Amino acid sequence: MFKHYKGGSFKVFSEAEVKQIHEATVYLLENVGIKIHNDRARQIFAENGAKVDKENKIVKIPQAMLEDAIDSNPSRIILCGREEKNDLLLEGANVHLGTGGTVLNTLDLDDGKKRPTHVSDVAGYAKMTDALDNIAFFVINCYPDDVATENVDVNRFYHAMANTSKHVMGGIYTMDGLLSVIKMAEDIAGGKEKLLERPFVSFITLMMSPLLMEVTYTDFLIEIAKRGLPVTTPSEPLAGANAPVTLAGTITINNAESLGGLVLSQLVNKGNPTIYGSTSSIMDMRTGTYMAGCIESALINAGCAQMSHYYKIPMYGTGGMSDSKVVDAQAGYESANTALTVALSGCNYIHDAFGLLEFCTTLSYEKMVVDNDSVGMALRAVKGVETNKDTIATDVIAEVGPAGHYLDKPHTMKHVRSEFYFPTLADRNQRSIWESEGSKDAFTRAHEEARRILKEHEPIGFSEDMEKHLRENYKGIK
C-alpha cells in the first residue's frame, strides 16, 4: 500500500453548515434538476423513478434516490497499482497527491521554451511519476499532438502504463478509445475478472456547470459503470462565471453536479466504485480568466472534501497548481499553499499537484521535481504530531537534564526519520558548501534531477510477449 496520512484537521464548515449545504443540494436536485442531453441517461433516470421533463430535458432527482445512491456507493475504494506497493486506499480522510491536467503544452527540457506535448511527454511524465517518491498516482497529464485523434486514448494509456507501475487514471475522448483502453488493461491484467479484482486503471468523466450533463461524457460514464470499473464524476464550476461568486454557493453547485453523476453511476450499476469530484476554482473578474493557483480554489476543494466526508464517499479534488508561466517564486507559493490546504482538509485523491503552470495549460519537468519536495512537506503537515508517552519523552528529558544534549540518545535514533521530513531537492548546506558545489538554485537542481530520472530510471514496463501482443493488437500505438 502506498504511504498515506489521515487529514481532516482543516475544516471550512461547521457541522451545521455542512447540513445547510446538503439541504440546499437536495432542494436543487429535487426541485430545479439537471439538464441532461443524453437520451440513455434520461431513460435510466425515468425508469428508476426520477421526474423527467422530456421536452426541456430536465431530470429532477428525488431525495430518496439520492440517498439510496450515496448508501450504495462504496465508502472504501482501492485503486491499485501494477505493483501492490502502489495500491491506494481511498477511505475516510486518507490523503494522496498525484499528477493531472491533460494539458497541451510543456516547457522543453532542452531550451526551456513552451512547445506542444508529444507522445514522448506522456511517457516522460509517467516515468517521472514512477521515480518521484511523493507522487501517489498518475492522472495522465498531457495530450499528444503527434498522434491521430482516433489513436489518442490508446497511446495515452499505453505509454502511461508502460512507464509507471503506479495507478493510472485518465480522461477519454472517444467511445472506441475507451473500449480499446479497457480491453488493453484487461489483456495486461490477464482477463476481465482480474482487472476488476485489481483495477490499476480508472477513468474521469465530467459534469458541466451549471447543472448539466452533455452527451459524450455521459455515454462514457454509463459504459464505465456497466463494466464495474472505478470512475470519478467531477464538475468544474467557476465562482463568478458558471457558479455563484460566493464560495459556499460554488461548493453547493459542485456538490449537486458531482452527486448527480454519482447517482447515474449507481443506477447503472449499484455499488459501482464512483469517486465524488471537484476541479472547481474561480474566474478572475478583472480578466475573465480561469484561475488555477488561487487560494479560493483550495478553499472550494477543501469544502467539497468536507461534503464527501459527510457522505462517506471518497473524493477526487484539485490542489498544487500555479498560474505562473515559469518555475519561479510564484509557482512555489501558489502550488505549496493550495496543495497544503486541500491535503489538510483530508481530500483523498488530489490531482494536478505536480508540474502544472499557466492556468493548467503548461507542464514542466522541473516543477514536478520541485513539487515532490513541496508535497513531501505538505504530507508531513498532514501527518501531524504523534503524541504519546514515548514521544513526549519525559524520561529522556529527565535523563539528559539541564545543559545536556540528545544527539547520542537511542530515542533520537529511533524517531528522527519518522519525525523529520528530509527533502531531496532543497539545499540545506552552509553557503560555503553551496558555493563550492556551483551555487545552483532550485530550478537548476530540479533540471538536473529531471534529466537524470529520464535517462536512468527504469520502470517495470511489460514483458517482451506482452509488448508484442499490445503492438500487434492495438495498431495505433506510436
Secondary structure, DSSP 8 states (H G I E B T S, - for coil): ----EE-----SS-HHHHHHHHHHHHHIIIII-EEE--HHHHHHHHHTT-EEETTTTEEE--HHHHHHHHHHS-SEEEE--SSGGG-EEEETTEEEE-----BSEEE-TTT--EEE--HHHHHHHHHHHHH-TT--EEE--B--TTS-GGGHHHHHHHHHHHH--SEEEEE---HHHHHHHHHHHHHHHTSHHHHHHS--EEEE---BTTTEE-HHHHHHHHHHHHTT--EEEEE--EETTTB-SSHHHHHHHHHHHHHHHHHHHHHHSTT--EEEEE--EEEETTTTEEESS-HHHHHHHHHHHHHHHHHT--EEEE------SSSSHHHHHHHHHHHHHHHHHT-SEEES-SSEETTTTEEEHHHHHHHHHHHHHHHHHHH----SHHHHTHHHHHHH-TT---TT-HHHHHHHHHHS---SSS--S-HHHHHHTT---HHHHHHHHHHHHHHH-------HHHHHHHHHH-TT--
